[in-house]
Amino acid sequence: MNDSLHLVRTRRFLPLFVTQFLGAFNDNLFRTAMVMLVIYGIYRDEAHEATFSAIAGGLFIAPFFLLSALSGQLADARDKAAIIRIVKTAEILIMIVGAAGLLMHSPALMLTALFAMGVHSTFFGPIKYAILPQHLQPEEVLGGTGLVEAGTYIAILGGTILGGLLVLQRPDGTYHAEWAAVAVIAVALIGRVAGSFVPAAPSVDEPEIPGFPKRGMDWHIVRASVTLVRATMHIPRLFLAIMAISFFWAMGAVLAAQFPPLVKNVFNGTSGVATLFLAIFSVGVAVGSVAINRLLKGEVSARYAPAAVLAMGLFVLLLYLLCRNWPASATLVPVREFVESPRGVLVVADLFFVAVAGGMFVVPLYAFLTTTVPKSETARTVAANNIVNSGFMVAASVIQAVAIGFLNVSVAQSLLIVSLASVVAAWLGWKLHCACEAAAASAS
């Protein structure tokens, strides 16, 4: 990976990597266990299941929209390592509530914990990207970003698999998640220990950017968010990068929310097949994150972004066509039977390439965000990106819930919408590449 693996042997990178890895692992362990328990053990209706998945996705993302401006200001004004330790302590308390929800089969408690984990991730998200330019050399930032993304999706894979496996079926046919409840608390505790080893990353004293909000805390959530987004989005290259990332995550929100109901109600698969889908998607994004760094050889560039996201859209279109022609089954098909069928292999392969293309699209754009502005502004830039991303994702979740619940749009048809959206994302990626090339030409 352009020799970026040497970073995992350094204290300036490894504790952060492990901390964010465990955070992503726990997010997905809890979310997967929650969704599997609700869909296979509580609800028995396709519309309710799909609506619950969409609502859960929206609740997790809503804090990014509401609180990212505060998190970005805080990360640029305070020691990022100290904030990490506070956030990881809060995760322990949140997972106690989540574990209670799993044990009591309480959707309300589980959704409360999910929302709180969204708050946790809102404050951790800007730090994990903004700290990289502060601890790494300029030529290491793309590789470090790629490792963080790859690690995140490997963590998603592990958390997804474990979350699915720990929702067990009793002999009487009911489902329980006692071991998942224990696991989410244990992982939160280990993550807090890892966070204590992240080196100090105090605020950077650099000249302020004209037009950018002054450093310091504005506790008015709406005003701070509007000011931050407006100041960031008026920079053309940042605007294009953020919009391209936002379209990607809106597409991803639709896909991720619909995997479990898609598996159960279209592909007639068991919860194990749903876990396989989420795992394959995670592996694919990790592979794409590594592959794009090799192609770019450490250069931060959007030149492959349009082709990558168009490829993603084409593979999603193929998944939609497979859904349309999928044969009905009176019983749910287990993992082994699903992957042994030619159609099942084609679905798994297609999903893998959807994710590879997605990883190749989004990783350079994140690296671009953290290297385009001074180190003193990186957290707020990432926070502005998170606000816009989350707005797109919440909108996508709401539209999806309304379309499925009230307009009778099928889960499979939502894939067609994702495929069409990739064309817009490709156009934005192309405009960003052209803007970067023009800026480079004028500088030389």
C-alpha positions in Angstrom: 0.0 0.0 0.0 2.7 2.4 -1.1 4.7 1.3 2.1 2.0 2.9 4.3 1.8 -0.3 6.4 4.9 0.9 8.2 2.5 3.4 10.0 0.9 0.6 12.0 4.2 0.1 13.7 4.3 3.7 15.0 2.7 5.2 18.1 1.7 8.2 16.1 -0.8 6.1 14.1 -1.4 2.6 15.7 -3.4 3.7 18.9 -5.6 5.9 16.8 -6.1 3.1 14.2 -7.0 0.6 17.0 -9.3 3.0 18.7 -11.3 3.9 15.5 -11.2 0.2 14.5 -12.9 -0.8 17.8 -15.4 2.0 17.6 -16.5 1.0 14.1 -16.5 -2.7 15.2 -18.8 -1.9 18.2 -21.1 0.3 16.1 -21.7 -2.5 13.7 -21.8 -5.3 16.3 -24.6 -3.4 18.1 -26.4 -2.3 15.0 -26.4 -5.7 13.3 -27.5 -7.5 16.5 -30.3 -4.9 16.9 -31.5 -5.2 13.3 -31.3 -9.0 13.2 -33.1 -9.3 16.6 -35.9 -6.9 15.5 -36.4 -8.2 12.0 -36.1 -11.9 12.7 -37.3 -12.0 16.4 -39.8 -9.1 16.9 -41.4 -7.9 13.6 -43.1 -10.2 11.1 -44.1 -7.7 8.4 -42.0 -6.6 5.4 -43.1 -2.9 5.4 -42.5 -2.6 9.2 -39.1 -4.2 8.9 -38.0 -2.0 6.0 -39.4 1.1 7.8 -37.5 0.2 11.0 -34.3 -0.2 9.2 -34.7 3.2 7.5 -35.6 4.9 10.8 -32.6 3.3 12.6 -30.4 4.6 9.8 -31.8 8.1 10.1 -31.5 8.1 13.9 -27.8 7.2 13.8 -27.1 9.8 11.2 -29.2 12.7 12.6 -26.5 13.7 15.3 -24.0 14.3 12.5 -26.4 16.8 11.0 -27.1 18.5 14.3 -23.8 18.4 16.2 -21.0 18.3 13.7 -20.3 22.0 13.8 -19.7 21.7 17.6 -17.5 18.7 17.2 -15.4 20.4 14.5 -15.0 23.5 16.6 -14.1 21.5 19.7 -11.5 19.3 17.8 -9.7 22.3 16.3 -9.7 24.2 19.6 -8.7 21.5 22.0 -6.4 18.5 22.3 -7.8 15.9 20.0 -6.4 13.0 22.1 -8.1 14.3 25.2 -11.4 14.5 23.4 -10.9 10.9 22.2 -10.6 9.7 25.8 -13.8 11.5 26.8 -15.7 10.1 23.9 -14.6 6.6 24.5 -15.6 6.8 28.1 -19.1 7.9 27.0 -19.3 4.8 24.7 -19.1 2.5 27.7 -22.2 4.2 29.2 -24.1 4.1 25.9 -23.4 0.4 25.4 -24.8 -0.3 28.8 -28.1 1.1 27.6 -27.8 -0.7 24.3 -27.1 -4.0 26.1 -30.2 -3.5 28.2 -32.3 -3.0 25.1 -30.9 -6.2 23.6 -31.7 -8.2 26.7 -35.2 -6.8 27.1 -36.1 -6.9 23.4 -36.9 -3.2 23.7 -36.8 -1.4 20.3 -37.1 2.0 22.2 -33.9 1.3 24.3 -32.0 0.0 21.3 -32.9 3.0 19.2 -32.0 5.4 22.1 -28.5 3.8 22.3 -28.2 3.9 18.5 -28.9 7.6 18.5 -26.4 8.1 21.3 -23.8 6.1 19.3 -24.5 8.6 16.5 -23.6 11.4 18.9 -20.4 9.5 19.9 -19.4 9.0 16.3 -20.2 12.7 15.5 -17.6 13.9 18.0 -15.0 11.1 17.0 -15.4 11.4 13.2 -13.7 14.8 12.6 -10.8 13.8 14.9 -9.9 10.5 13.2 -9.3 12.3 9.9 -8.1 15.7 11.2 -5.5 14.1 13.4 -3.8 12.4 10.4 -2.1 15.5 8.9 -1.0 16.5 12.4 0.8 13.2 13.1 1.7 12.1 9.6 4.0 13.5 6.9 2.2 15.0 3.8 3.2 12.0 1.6 1.7 9.6 4.3 -1.7 11.2 4.5 -3.4 9.3 1.6 -1.9 6.0 2.8 -3.0 6.7 6.4 -6.5 7.7 5.2 -6.6 4.5 3.1 -5.6 2.4 6.1 -8.2 4.1 8.3 -10.9 3.4 5.7 -9.7 -0.2 5.1 -9.5 -0.7 8.9 -13.0 0.8 9.4 -14.5 -1.6 6.9 -12.7 -4.6 8.2 -14.1 -3.6 11.6 -17.5 -3.3 10.0 -17.0 -6.8 8.6 -16.0 -8.2 12.0 -18.7 -6.4 13.9 -21.3 -7.4 11.3 -20.4 -11.0 11.4 -20.2 -11.2 15.2 -23.4 -9.2 15.6 -25.2 -11.6 13.3 -23.8 -14.7 15.0 -24.6 -13.6 18.5 -28.3 -13.3 17.8 -29.3 -16.9 18.5 -32.4 -18.8 17.9 -33.9 -20.9 20.8 -35.5 -24.3 20.2 -38.9 -22.7 20.5 -38.1 -20.5 17.5 -37.6 -17.2 19.4 -34.4 -15.1 19.2 -32.2 -13.8 22.0 -29.0 -11.6 22.1 -27.5 -12.1 25.6 -24.0 -12.6 24.3 -24.2 -9.6 22.0 -25.1 -7.5 25.1 -22.0 -8.7 26.8 -19.8 -8.1 23.7 -20.8 -4.5 23.1 -19.8 -3.5 26.7 -16.5 -5.5 26.5 -15.5 -3.9 23.2 -16.3 -0.4 24.6 -14.0 -1.0 27.5 -11.1 -2.2 25.3 -11.6 0.9 23.1 -11.3 3.2 26.0 -7.9 1.5 26.9 -6.6 1.9 23.3 -7.7 5.6 23.3 -5.5 6.3 26.3 -2.4 5.7 24.1 -3.2 8.2 21.4 -0.4 10.8 21.4 -1.3 14.4 22.2 -2.7 16.5 19.3 -3.1 20.0 20.6 -4.7 22.8 18.6 -2.5 24.2 15.9 -1.6 27.9 15.9 -1.8 28.9 12.3 -3.1 32.1 10.5 -6.8 31.9 10.1 -8.3 31.5 6.6 -10.1 34.6 5.3 -13.8 33.9 5.2 -13.5 30.9 7.5 -15.3 31.1 10.9 -13.0 32.3 13.7 -11.7 29.6 16.0 -13.5 29.1 19.3 -16.8 27.7 20.4 -20.2 28.9 19.1 -22.7 26.9 21.1 -25.7 28.0 18.9 -26.1 24.8 17.0 -28.0 26.2 14.0 -25.9 29.3 13.6 -22.6 27.4 14.0 -23.7 24.8 11.4 -24.9 27.3 8.9 -21.7 29.4 9.3 -19.4 26.5 9.0 -21.0 25.0 6.0 -21.4 28.3 4.2 -17.7 29.2 4.8 -16.5 25.8 3.6 -18.8 25.3 0.6 -17.9 28.7 -0.9 -14.4 27.1 -1.8 -15.2 25.5 -5.2 -13.0 22.4 -4.8 -14.2 21.7 -1.3 -17.8 22.2 -2.4 -17.4 19.6 -5.2 -15.6 17.1 -2.9 -18.2 17.4 -0.2 -21.1 17.1 -2.6 -19.5 14.0 -4.2 -19.0 12.3 -0.8 -22.5 13.2 0.2 -24.0 11.5 -2.9 -21.9 8.5 -2.1 -23.1 8.2 1.5 -26.7 8.8 0.5 -26.4 5.9 -1.8 -24.7 3.9 0.8 -27.4 4.7 3.4 -30.1 3.3 1.1 -28.1 0.1 0.4 -27.1 -0.6 4.0 -30.6 0.0 5.4 -32.2 -2.4 2.9 -29.7 -5.3 3.1 -31.6 -7.3 5.8 -35.1 -6.8 4.4 -33.7 -7.4 0.9 -32.2 -10.7 1.9 -35.3 -11.9 3.8 -38.0 -10.7 1.4 -36.4 -10.8 -2.0 -33.6 -13.3 -1.9 -35.4 -15.5 0.7 -32.3 -15.8 2.9 -31.8 -16.4 6.6 -30.2 -13.9 8.9 -26.9 -15.6 8.1 -27.3 -14.5 4.4 -28.0 -11.0 5.6 -24.8 -11.0 7.6 -22.9 -12.4 4.6 -24.2 -9.4 2.5 -23.0 -6.9 5.0 -19.7 -8.6 5.4 -19.0 -8.9 1.7 -19.8 -5.2 1.3 -17.3 -4.3 4.1 -14.5 -6.4 2.5 -15.1 -4.8 -0.8 -14.8 -1.3 0.5 -11.6 -2.3 2.3 -10.2 -3.7 -0.9 -11.1 -0.6 -2.9 -9.5 1.6 -0.2 -6.2 -0.3 -0.7 -6.4 -0.6 -4.4 -6.9 3.2 -5.0 -3.8 4.0 -3.0 -1.8 1.7 -5.2 -3.2 3.2 -8.3 -2.5 6.8 -7.2 0.9 5.9 -5.5 0.2 8.2 -2.6 -1.0 11.2 -4.7 -4.2 12.9 -3.6 -6.2 13.0 -6.8 -9.8 12.5 -8.0 -9.0 11.3 -11.5 -10.4 7.8 -10.9 -13.5 9.0 -9.1 -15.9 9.3 -12.0 -15.1 5.9 -13.4 -15.2 4.3 -10.0 -18.7 5.6 -9.0 -20.1 4.8 -12.5 -18.9 1.3 -12.1 -20.6 1.2 -8.7 -23.9 2.3 -10.3 -23.7 -0.3 -13.0 -23.1 -3.1 -10.4 -26.1 -1.8 -8.4 -28.2 -1.9 -11.6 -27.2 -5.5 -12.1 -28.2 -6.3 -8.5 -31.6 -4.7 -9.2 -32.0 -6.9 -12.3 -31.1 -10.0 -10.3 -33.8 -9.0 -7.7 -36.5 -8.6 -10.4 -35.9 -12.1 -11.7 -35.3 -13.9 -8.4 -37.4 -17.1 -8.0 -39.8 -17.3 -5.0 -39.2 -19.7 -2.2 -41.6 -21.0 0.5 -38.8 -21.3 3.1 -35.8 -19.1 4.0 -32.5 -20.3 2.4 -29.4 -20.8 4.6 -26.0 -19.4 3.8 -24.5 -22.6 2.4 -27.4 -23.2 0.0 -27.4 -19.6 -1.1 -23.7 -19.5 -2.0 -23.8 -22.9 -3.7 -26.4 -21.7 -6.2 -25.1 -20.0 -9.4 -27.5 -17.1 -8.8 -26.3 -16.7 -5.2 -22.6 -16.6 -6.3 -23.5 -13.9 -8.9 -25.2 -11.8 -6.3 -22.3 -12.1 -3.9 -19.7 -11.2 -6.6 -21.8 -8.3 -7.8 -22.2 -6.9 -4.3 -18.4 -7.2 -3.8 -17.7 -5.1 -6.8 -20.3 -2.5 -5.8 -18.2 -2.0 -2.6 -14.8 -2.1 -4.3 -15.8 0.7 -6.7 -17.3 2.6 -3.7 -14.1 2.4 -1.8 -12.0 3.6 -4.8 -14.3 6.5 -5.2 -14.5 7.9 -1.6 -11.1 7.4 -0.1 -9.2 10.0 -2.2 -12.0 12.5 -1.6 -11.5 12.2 2.2 -7.7 12.6 1.8 -8.4 15.7 -0.4 -10.5 17.3 2.4 -7.7 16.9 5.0 -4.9 18.2 2.8 -6.6 21.1 1.0 -6.8 23.3 4.1 -4.3 24.1 6.9 -4.0 21.7 9.8 -5.7 24.1 12.1 -8.9 23.9 10.0 -9.0 20.2 9.2 -11.5 19.1 11.9 -14.0 21.9 11.0 -13.6 21.0 7.3 -14.4 17.4 8.0 -17.2 18.5 10.3 -18.7 20.6 7.5 -18.5 17.6 5.3 -20.2 15.5 7.9 -23.1 18.0 8.2 -23.7 17.9 4.5 -23.2 14.1 4.3 -25.6 13.5 7.1 -28.2 15.9 5.6 -28.1 13.8 2.4 -28.2 10.5 4.4 -31.1 11.6 6.6 -33.0 12.8 3.5 -32.3 9.5 1.8 -33.5 7.6 4.8 -36.7 9.7 5.1 -37.5 9.4 1.4 -36.8 5.7 1.5 -39.1 5.2 4.5 -41.9 7.2 2.9 -41.5 5.5 -0.5 -41.6 2.0 1.0 -44.2 2.7 3.7 -46.6 4.9 1.8 -45.9 4.8 -1.9 -45.5 1.0 -2.2 -42.0 1.3 -3.7 -40.4 -2.1 -3.3 -37.0 -2.7 -1.7 -35.6 -3.8 -5.1 -36.8 -0.6 -6.8 -34.8 1.5 -4.3 -31.7 -0.1 -5.8 -32.6 1.4 -9.2 -32.7 4.9 -7.6 -29.2 4.3 -6.2 -27.9 3.3 -9.6 -29.3 6.5 -11.2 -27.8 8.6 -8.4 -24.3 7.4 -9.3 -24.4 9.4 -12.5 -24.7 12.6 -10.5 -21.8 11.5 -8.2 -19.7 10.8 -11.3 -20.4 14.2 -12.7 -19.3 15.8 -9.4 -16.2 13.7 -9.3 -15.3 14.8 -12.8 -15.8 18.5 -12.0 -13.6 18.1 -9.0 -10.8 16.5 -11.0 -11.0 19.2 -13.6 -10.9 21.9 -10.9 -7.9 20.3 -9.3 -6.1 20.1 -12.6 -6.8 23.7 -13.4 -5.5 24.8 -10.0 -2.4 22.7 -10.4 -1.8 24.2 -13.9 -2.2 27.8 -12.6 0.1 27.2 -9.7 2.9 25.9 -12.0 
